[in-house]
Amino acid sequence: MSSVDAAPPRHILTPTALNRLVRDLLGDALPQVWIEGELSNVARPASGHLYFTLKDQAAQVRCAMFRQQCLGLRFKPADGLQVLLRARVGLYEPRGEFQLVAEYMEPAGAGALQRAFEELKARLDAEGLFVATRKRPLPRFARRIGVITSATGAAVRDVISVLARRWPLAEVEVLAVPVQGREAPPAIVDMLRKASASGRYDVLLLTRGGGSLEDLWAFNEEAVARAIHASVVPVVSAVGHEIDFSISDFVADLRAPTPSAAAELLVPDVLAVTRQLRDWHRRLLDRQRNRHQERLQRLDLLLARLRNQRPQARLARDRERLAHLRHRLASAMLPRIERDHRRLDQLHGRLLAQHPRLLLPLLAQRLREQHLRLRREMQQRGERAQSRLGGVGRALHAVSPLATLERGYAIMFDGSGQVVRSARGVAIGATLRARLVDGELAVQVLGEVPAA
């Protein structure tokens, strides 16, 4: 056997098949990666796609970000910008070039914090800290409000101003804590625990003004989130501006977009409550007035009923009712009597019309007429029967043997009384009987007469 015959079979690929195989292997091995680097050669043609190179000190890789993903960018990519990508590893088949297809991109500075935020949010959500069913309603009229915030920030001034304007009856206590820096999270956690355990407050407001993600990070700490969740007092979170969201917003019983908005949600408007109380007071007075009038009317009705129940009044009513009934009885009886008289006259007339003296002549005349009709009918029927009988007799006579005999024919009978129908079979010397129209003759057969 030659060496050529012993070689294994060759599996030959085309460039297209090879690139497709490499692309699938890369996609299966690295379906998604996070990668950080510096942008260079940034190009954005009319198609809206983004093409660039991501590099560091020792290497670079070509990248593409399609138009649909580019719509979610919150910054303008430019050469020299340090970014963080979430991308799929692939191969551009037509040229056989290794590349990354970016699905998400952000500046590298905020990326780590944002990832930490998303990871903590997902973990706490999975534990059920964000479930809406565990959130408690706020008291409608809070008597004492604890505001956990910085004592010198603008947020506390806005909150106090709004609370004083909207609901002066509420007692506001500022529970001062640092809201930024390393010392802020433990201070906030400690204050939440103390305020919850004191039993002094109807509701707690955790708030601060706006800032960057780093400035607001104290409210994204896990310890703060768990302290809010453990509080026995309802907690309102108002951190930053309307577009800012923190972990404390998701855990709290209520999230407010700003500190001022939180103050408005915590207490009612005193003017609106005053108007409502006045409206309720007016409605209460109206209801009392209406009930008083209803009771006076009921009292008048009971007095009238009491007067009607006196014996003199009842006797007078009964006498009046009796007179009325008599009048109704007389009015009802007279037409009825008249109707009965008219009906009696009608019945009397009908009875006279049916008297035997009047009916007998009519019946006798009817009897005579029926007798004449019967005689005529019997005579006509007899004549028709006689005529029909004559026709039947003539028809019977026409087919009768006697009619045949009258024409000169005779009927021959042998000795046994059987009709002789043929000359054959009659013996010479036999005696036959011949039946004629007017009698019978005895005939002796002398012989056969030959046919003429």
C-alpha positions in Angstrom: 0.0 0.0 0.0 1.4 3.4 -1.0 1.8 6.4 1.4 -0.7 8.3 -0.6 -3.4 5.7 0.0 -2.6 5.7 3.7 -3.1 9.5 4.2 -6.3 10.6 5.9 -9.0 12.2 3.7 -8.8 15.9 3.3 -11.6 18.3 4.5 -11.4 21.2 2.2 -13.0 24.6 3.2 -13.7 27.7 1.1 -12.8 31.1 2.5 -16.5 31.7 3.2 -17.0 28.5 5.1 -13.8 29.1 7.0 -14.8 32.6 8.0 -18.3 31.4 9.0 -16.8 28.6 11.1 -14.5 31.1 12.9 -17.4 33.5 13.4 -19.5 30.8 15.0 -16.6 29.6 17.2 -16.0 33.1 18.5 -19.7 33.7 19.1 -20.1 30.5 21.1 -16.9 31.0 23.1 -17.4 34.8 23.9 -21.1 35.6 23.4 -20.8 38.9 25.3 -17.8 40.8 26.9 -17.2 44.0 28.8 -14.1 45.8 27.5 -12.6 49.2 28.3 -10.3 51.2 26.1 -9.6 54.4 24.2 -11.6 55.5 21.1 -9.8 56.2 17.9 -10.6 56.5 14.2 -14.3 57.3 15.1 -16.4 57.4 11.9 -20.2 57.8 11.6 -21.3 57.6 8.0 -24.8 58.6 6.6 -26.2 55.2 7.5 -26.1 56.1 11.2 -23.8 53.3 12.2 -20.7 54.0 14.2 -17.3 52.5 13.3 -14.2 53.0 15.5 -11.1 51.4 17.0 -10.7 50.5 20.7 -7.1 50.5 21.9 -4.8 50.5 24.8 -1.0 50.8 25.1 -0.3 47.4 23.5 -3.2 46.4 21.2 -6.3 47.5 19.3 -9.5 46.0 17.9 -11.9 47.2 15.3 -15.5 47.9 16.5 -18.9 48.6 15.0 -22.1 49.9 16.7 -25.2 49.8 14.6 -27.7 52.6 14.3 -30.4 51.2 16.6 -27.9 50.9 19.5 -26.4 54.3 18.7 -29.8 55.9 19.4 -29.3 55.0 23.1 -26.0 56.8 23.5 -26.0 59.6 26.1 -22.7 61.2 24.9 -20.9 61.9 21.7 -18.1 59.4 21.0 -14.8 61.1 20.0 -11.2 60.1 19.5 -9.2 59.9 22.7 -12.3 59.3 24.9 -12.0 56.4 27.4 -15.1 54.2 27.2 -16.6 51.0 28.5 -18.3 48.7 26.0 -20.6 45.7 26.2 -20.1 43.9 22.9 -20.3 40.6 21.0 -17.1 39.1 19.6 -17.4 38.4 15.9 -15.8 38.2 12.5 -16.6 40.4 9.5 -16.9 37.6 6.9 -16.4 39.5 3.6 -12.9 40.6 4.7 -12.2 38.0 7.3 -11.5 40.7 9.9 -11.9 40.2 13.7 -14.2 42.8 15.2 -16.5 43.7 18.2 -20.1 44.5 17.7 -21.0 47.0 20.5 -24.4 46.9 22.1 -23.8 49.4 24.8 -21.2 52.2 25.4 -20.7 54.7 28.2 -17.8 56.9 29.4 -15.4 54.7 31.5 -15.5 57.0 34.5 -19.1 56.3 35.5 -19.2 52.8 34.3 -18.0 51.1 37.4 -20.5 52.9 39.6 -23.3 52.3 37.2 -22.5 48.6 37.1 -22.4 48.4 40.9 -25.7 50.2 41.0 -27.4 47.8 38.5 -26.0 44.7 40.3 -27.1 45.8 43.7 -30.5 46.8 42.4 -31.0 43.4 40.7 -29.9 41.5 43.9 -32.2 43.5 46.2 -35.1 43.2 43.8 -34.6 39.5 43.7 -34.8 39.4 47.5 -38.2 41.2 47.4 -37.1 44.6 48.9 -38.9 46.5 46.0 -42.2 44.6 46.1 -45.1 47.0 46.0 -47.3 45.0 48.3 -44.9 45.6 51.3 -44.9 49.4 50.9 -46.9 51.1 53.6 -49.3 54.1 53.1 -48.3 57.4 54.5 -50.3 59.0 57.3 -52.7 61.6 55.9 -52.1 64.1 58.7 -48.6 63.6 60.1 -48.0 65.2 63.5 -44.3 64.8 63.6 -42.0 64.4 60.6 -38.3 63.4 60.8 -36.2 64.8 58.0 -32.9 62.9 57.6 -30.6 65.2 55.6 -27.8 67.7 55.8 -28.5 70.5 58.2 -26.9 73.1 55.9 -28.1 72.0 52.4 -30.7 73.7 50.2 -32.9 70.6 50.4 -33.7 71.0 54.1 -34.6 74.7 53.6 -36.9 73.8 50.7 -38.6 71.0 52.8 -39.1 73.2 55.9 -40.5 76.1 53.8 -43.0 73.9 52.0 -44.1 72.0 55.1 -44.5 75.3 57.0 -46.6 76.8 54.2 -48.7 73.7 53.5 -49.3 72.3 57.0 -48.1 74.5 59.9 -49.6 72.0 62.4 -46.9 69.4 61.7 -43.8 69.4 63.9 -40.7 69.0 61.8 -37.4 67.7 63.2 -34.2 67.9 61.2 -32.1 64.8 61.9 -28.8 66.0 60.6 -26.4 63.5 58.8 -23.7 63.9 56.2 -25.2 63.1 52.8 -21.9 62.7 50.8 -18.6 61.0 51.4 -17.5 57.8 53.2 -19.0 58.8 56.5 -22.4 59.4 55.0 -23.7 55.8 54.7 -23.1 54.7 58.3 -24.4 58.0 59.6 -27.6 57.6 57.6 -28.1 53.9 58.7 -27.6 54.9 62.4 -30.1 57.7 62.1 -32.7 55.6 60.4 -32.4 52.9 63.2 -32.6 55.5 66.0 -35.6 57.4 64.5 -37.4 54.1 63.8 -36.8 52.8 67.4 -37.8 56.1 69.1 -41.4 55.9 68.2 -41.5 59.8 67.9 -42.2 60.1 64.2 -45.2 59.4 62.0 -43.0 59.4 58.8 -39.4 59.9 57.9 -38.1 61.8 54.9 -34.6 60.8 53.5 -33.5 63.6 51.2 -30.7 65.6 49.6 -30.3 67.9 46.6 -29.0 67.0 43.2 -25.4 66.0 42.2 -23.4 63.5 40.2 -23.6 59.8 40.6 -20.6 59.9 42.9 -22.2 62.6 45.0 -25.4 60.6 45.4 -23.7 57.3 46.0 -24.4 57.2 49.7 -28.0 56.5 48.9 -27.0 53.5 46.7 -25.3 51.6 49.5 -26.7 48.3 50.5 -26.6 49.1 54.2 -28.8 52.2 53.7 -31.3 50.1 51.6 -31.6 47.5 54.3 -32.0 50.1 57.0 -34.9 51.7 55.1 -36.4 48.2 54.6 -36.1 47.5 58.3 -37.7 50.7 59.5 -41.0 50.4 61.3 -41.9 54.0 60.3 -42.9 54.8 56.7 -39.9 56.3 54.7 -40.1 58.7 51.8 -37.0 59.0 49.6 -36.3 62.2 47.6 -32.7 62.1 46.4 -31.5 64.5 43.7 -33.5 65.8 40.8 -36.4 64.2 38.8 -34.1 62.2 36.5 -32.0 60.8 39.4 -32.9 57.4 40.8 -31.2 55.8 43.7 -31.5 52.4 45.5 -33.2 54.2 48.4 -36.0 55.3 46.0 -36.8 51.7 45.1 -36.8 50.5 48.7 -38.6 53.4 50.3 -42.4 53.3 50.8 -42.7 56.3 48.4 -40.3 58.0 46.0 -40.5 61.7 45.4 -38.8 63.4 42.4 -37.4 66.3 44.5 -37.3 67.4 48.1 -39.9 70.0 47.6 -42.2 67.5 45.9 -41.6 65.1 48.9 -42.8 67.8 51.3 -45.9 68.3 49.3 -46.6 64.6 49.3 -46.0 64.3 53.1 -48.7 66.8 54.2 -51.9 68.2 52.8 -52.5 71.7 51.8 -53.9 73.6 54.8 -55.9 75.9 52.5 -57.5 72.9 50.7 -58.2 71.2 54.1 -59.7 74.4 55.3 -61.9 74.6 52.3 -62.9 71.0 52.7 -63.7 71.5 56.4 -65.8 74.5 55.6 -67.6 72.5 52.9 -68.1 69.7 55.4 -69.3 72.2 58.0 -71.8 73.7 55.5 -73.0 70.2 54.4 -73.3 69.2 58.1 -75.4 72.3 58.8 -77.5 71.7 55.8 -78.0 68.1 56.8 -79.0 69.1 60.4 -81.3 71.7 59.0 -83.0 69.2 56.7 -83.3 66.6 59.4 -84.8 69.3 61.7 -87.3 70.2 59.1 -88.1 66.5 58.4 -88.7 65.9 62.1 -91.0 69.0 62.3 -92.9 67.7 59.3 -93.2 64.3 60.9 -94.3 65.8 64.2 -97.1 67.8 62.3 -98.1 64.6 60.6 -98.3 62.7 63.9 -100.4 65.5 65.4 -102.7 65.4 62.5 -103.0 61.6 62.8 -103.7 62.0 66.6 -106.5 64.4 65.9 -108.0 62.1 63.3 -108.0 59.3 65.9 -110.4 61.1 68.3 -113.8 59.3 68.7 -115.8 62.4 67.6 -113.7 62.7 64.5 -113.9 58.9 63.7 -117.8 59.0 64.2 -118.0 62.0 61.9 -115.9 60.2 59.3 -117.9 57.1 59.6 -121.3 59.0 59.2 -119.9 60.7 56.2 -118.7 57.5 54.8 -122.1 55.8 55.5 -123.9 58.6 53.7 -121.5 58.3 50.8 -122.0 54.5 50.6 -125.8 54.9 50.7 -125.5 57.4 47.8 -123.3 55.0 45.9 -125.6 52.1 46.6 -128.7 54.1 45.4 -126.8 55.3 42.4 -125.6 51.8 41.6 -129.0 50.0 42.2 -131.2 52.3 40.2 -129.5 51.6 36.8 -129.4 47.9 37.6 -133.1 47.8 38.4 -133.8 49.6 35.1 -131.7 47.1 33.2 -133.4 44.2 34.9 -136.9 45.6 33.9 -135.8 46.0 30.3 -134.4 42.5 30.2 -137.6 41.1 31.8 -139.7 42.9 29.1 -137.5 41.4 26.4 -137.8 37.9 27.9 -141.6 38.3 28.2 -141.8 39.2 24.6 -139.7 36.2 23.6 -141.8 34.0 25.8 -145.0 35.2 24.1 -143.5 34.7 20.7 -142.9 31.0 21.7 -146.5 30.4 23.0 -148.1 27.1 21.7 -151.2 28.9 20.5 -149.0 30.7 18.0 -146.8 27.8 17.2 -149.5 25.1 16.4 -150.9 26.7 13.2 -147.4 27.2 12.0 -146.5 23.6 12.8 -149.7 22.2 11.1 -149.0 24.2 8.0 -145.4 23.0 8.0 -146.6 19.4 8.5 -149.0 19.6 5.5 -146.2 21.0 3.4 -143.8 18.2 4.4 -146.5 15.6 3.7 -147.0 16.9 0.2 -143.3 17.1 -0.4 -143.0 13.5 0.9 -145.7 12.2 -1.5 -144.2 13.9 -4.5 -140.8 12.6 -3.5 -142.1 9.0 -3.1 -144.0 9.1 -6.4 -140.9 10.5 -8.2 -138.7 7.8 -6.6 -141.2 5.0 -7.7 -141.3 6.3 -11.2 -137.5 6.4 -11.4 -137.3 2.9 -9.9 -139.9 1.5 -12.3 -138.0 3.1 -15.3 -134.7 1.7 -14.1 -136.3 -1.8 -13.5 -137.7 -1.8 -17.0 -134.3 -1.0 -18.4 -132.6 -3.7 -16.4 -135.3 -6.2 -17.5 -134.8 -5.4 -21.1 -131.1 -5.7 -20.7 -131.5 -9.1 -19.0 -133.9 -10.4 -21.6 -131.5 -9.4 -24.4 -128.9 -11.8 -23.0 -131.4 -14.4 -21.7 -131.5 -17.9 -23.4 -135.3 -17.5 -23.8 -134.7 -14.6 -26.1 -132.5 -16.9 -28.2 -135.2 -19.6 -28.2 -137.8 -17.2 -29.4 -135.7 -16.8 -32.5 -136.2 -20.5 -33.3 -133.3 -22.1 -31.6 -133.5 -25.1 -29.2 -131.3 -26.4 -26.4 -130.5 -30.1 -26.3 -129.9 -32.1 -23.2 -128.7 -35.7 -22.8 -130.1 -38.3 -20.5 -128.1 -36.9 -17.6 -129.3 -33.4 -18.1 -126.1 -32.1 -19.6 -126.3 -29.6 -22.4 -125.3 -31.2 -25.7 -122.9 -28.8 -27.3 -121.6 -30.9 -30.3 -122.9 -33.7 -32.5 -119.8 -35.7 -32.0 -120.0 -38.0 -29.1 -123.9 -38.6 -29.3 -124.8 -42.2 -29.9 -127.2 -43.3 -32.6 -130.5 -44.2 -31.1 -129.9 -41.9 -28.0 -132.9 -40.0 -26.7 -132.4 -36.3 -26.1 -134.6 -33.6 -24.7 -135.0 -30.4 -26.9 -135.9 -27.3 -25.0 -138.0 -24.9 -27.1 -139.4 -21.5 -26.2 -142.8 -23.0 -25.2 -141.8 -26.4 -23.9 -139.7 -29.5 -24.3 -139.7 -32.4 -26.9 -138.2 -35.9 -26.7 -135.9 -36.5 -29.7 -134.3 -39.8 -30.8 -131.1 -39.7 -32.7 -131.4 -41.6 -36.0 -128.1 -40.6 -37.4 -125.8 -37.7 -38.3 -127.1 -35.3 -40.9 -124.3 -34.3 -43.3 -123.4 -30.6 -43.5 -125.0 -28.8 -46.4 
